[in-house]
């Protein structure tokens, strides 16, 4: 009884969703403009790469 209600709700929730389908449409960022995507990726990964070096430099200059 409960299983049927859950199944009915799940199928109705899937049918009522109106999201675009296709490659790149389920990502949280826009991938249509390749240069903007490149800039976003450089900033995102570059910040994560540079952070330890900045912290070490700060600690060295602190003493």
ZIRA-V23055 format. One record per residue. N is the residue number from 1. OMEGA is omega in whole degrees, -180 to 180 (none if undefined). Layout:
n | omega
N | OMEGA
N | OMEGA
This chain:
n | omega
1 | 180
2 | 180
3 | 179
4 | 179
5 | 179
6 | -180
7 | 179
8 | 180
9 | -178
10 | -180
11 | 179
12 | 178
13 | 179
14 | -180
15 | -176
16 | 179
17 | -177
18 | 179
19 | 178
20 | 179
21 | 178
22 | -178
23 | 177
24 | -178
25 | -179
26 | 179
27 | -178
28 | 178
29 | -177
30 | 180
31 | -179
32 | -180
33 | -173
34 | -180
35 | 176
36 | 177
37 | 178
38 | 179
39 | 179
40 | -179
41 | 179
42 | 179
43 | -177
44 | -178
45 | 178
46 | 178
47 | 179
48 | 179
49 | -176
50 | -175
51 | 179
52 | 180
53 | 178
54 | 179
55 | 180
56 | 179
57 | 178
58 | -180
59 | 179
60 | -178
61 | -179
62 | -176
63 | none
